[in-house]
Amino acid sequence: MARFITELKRTHTCGELTKEQLGQEVILYGWVHNRRDHGGAVFIDLRDREGLTQVVFEEDVRPDVHELAGQLRLEFCVGVRGKVVSRGSNVNPKLRTGEIEVHATDLEIFNRSEPAPFQIDDQIDTGEEKRLQYRYLDLRRAPLQKTLITRARVNHLTRNYFTEQRFLELETPFMVKYTPGGARNFLVPSRLNPGKFYALAESPQLFKQLYMIAGFDRYFQIVRCFRDEDLRLDRQPEFTQIDVEMSFVEQNDVFDVMEGLIVKLWKEVLGVEIPRPFQRMPFDESMGNYGNDKPDLRFDMPHTDLTALVKQHAGGGVPMLKDAVDAGGIVKAMRVPASMSFSRTEIDKLEEYVKGMGAKGLARAKMAEGGEWTQSPLTKTMSAELRQAINAAVKAEPGDLILFQFGKPSTVHTVMANLRVHLAKKQGLIPEYGSGGQWRFLWVVDPPLFEFDEESGKWAAAHHAFTRPRDQDLPYLETDPGRVYCWRYDLVLNGFEIGGGSIRLHDPAVQARVFKAMGISDEEARSKFGFLLDALKMGAPPHGGIALGMDRLVMLLTGAESLRDVVAWPKTQKGTDLMTGAPGDVDAKQLRDLYVKSTYEPK
């Protein structure tokens, strides 16, 4: 028998044979996807990453090959040589190769497989933990393979696009000096420098700015980044960014380049034309209408801020509303159209939902004819004037349901933002996951430079300390930092933030004022950022950039349910790798070599 691989090289994949190859001798490699023994003939579907091909081993053609085929079982890895033959009327329309089959003359079993812990099929009900434990088997399934193939294509298209746009693909270090700000870092002890630690870079931020100062003008990188933070549906401890920085640009220049990339990806990968320019929305408008800075615009249902109305009416006879605004809180409402027709039981369930987010309850009212409210405890004391003003503000019509939240701004925004999306999914306005065929891109622009940290009592950078303030707000840096807005921007798609960036501070004098507003002394600034501050004094050009989340992009492009479905080797929500057992224990000698001692004591 001829020797596969050394003598018999693969001629085709298992997904490309059609009637165009009828009569040809072909050589295929792959895995046994399923098997049927009909006595005088053994049928298998042979699978590789491109698809399936039916192969037939006939006793009267090659008895020895037929006998060996009788040993085949699911997931055996094999090589096959044979002739492409028509399946006649037994066409399988679900397969690209459904018009043909291969009548085998040679077979080699490269490797036998023990019974798999779950079926290698498109749709399976095996729990995620089991699939992550045997991830190398889970990755044999067609949906995951197609997703990772798409991811590879996105990488390829991205590199080509930026190269054509005069960008240089340059690398930055993974192991860096720890600098405060942003997410918690993973730390790496240095054996050669006892007691010292590297930080795994959460982004290439400072280094890509240094590339601009070094004169490289246009940089990009598809880069791994690391953040030691609590995990969720769209977050992993290690992730991939499409990282970009440009010199001599303003915000519109960054938008133009990135919109070009997005349009190219959607056209090449999905065949979808995305219109340009993308919509823009000020940060304050986004927070006011939707409660967050990443609104899903595939459906309506905006929020209405009633704080000023409630103040104007001195609470309108409702002590809870008056107390909320007097304490510096806000009042928001959302109109739910009558067409959604929620029952009282369903509304009670909504109250339980918001309580799970920290809300005390869910005030509501149903508007009747004439503007009266029913099914609402607010009607007991609320003045007719405030009720009528609220009806007008939210544009309520008879049968509509009005939902309220009031109190601390951060809680109200979070509850109302999540409630809006929850209602949209329950009503089928958007799918549970995936785009539903709608792609609503949005730039959220002009956010505040600072946010007040109640715990420390200081102003902190909302993003990072090297974001350029708007020129007209510079006078407020020392007197009222909360009024300072900046040239920062986020790219949002269907309720997901897929990218964020800013125009950077290149003026050392303004940089010093920003640090002062944050309560950072000159000594502390030099200790934490000295190398960058020195570089900014050496002819730093105006520059800006952005980073897109590659994992989230692919998740949205493919309609995947979770970020773990687009990452080849993901971690669980506890940051563990069920396949390899990471993170694992290390022995005492390793710790001694690193001058590290564990203080953990099992409970």
Helices and strands as residue ranges (DSSP letters): G 19-21, E 25-37, E 41-48, E 51-58, H 63-69, E 77-86, E 100-111, H 128-133, H 135-138, H 142-164, E 168-169, E 175-176, E 187-189, E 197-200, H 205-213, E 218-226, E 238-247, H 251-265, I 266-270, E 279-282, H 283-290, E 303-305, H 307-312, G 314-317, H 319-326, E 330-336, G 338-340, H 344-355, E 363-367, G 369-371, E 373-374, G 377-380, H 384-394, E 401-407, H 409-426, E 441-445, E 450-453, E 458-461, G 471-476, G 481-483, E 488-493, E 496-503, H 508-517, H 522-536, E 543-549, H 550-558, G 563-565, H 588-593
